[in-house]
Amino acid sequence: MCRNIRVLHNFEPPATEDEVQQAALQYVRKISGSTRPSAANAEAFDAAVAAVADATRTLLDALVTKAPPRDREAEAAKARARAAERYGTSPAR
């Protein structure tokens, strides 16, 4: 489940709210052990996702670095190359 959580810090342009929300959702899914909560747990699940997203945005806004911002396309290309090497396939584009 957590494979979809990506590094969100130090990218240009910065992480979008959707990316933060998706990472929060994946985190809550992982720790709850559920991809979709029951009706009885939906409110708690949604509140946890919102809290994690808020904490994530607060963290990202507070982090500082001297490193130059990373390029999303370059990072995606590196990930594709690693996957191709790992699985013995040609990199997808």
C-alpha angles and dihedrals in degrees: 000000000000096000088094094061105101134187106270101179125100102011128138112250095031122246113289124233088250091057091049091048093049092050090049091049092051091049093051091045090053098048094041093047090226132104091194121023124223118256089258091057101036096097093050091045093051092046090052092050090051092048093049091047090051092048091048093051091047090051095047091049092051099046117101129192139175092211118105115256116271123242114238094214093049091050091048091051090051090050092050090050092050091049092048091052092046095048099031095240134121115267114265120229 
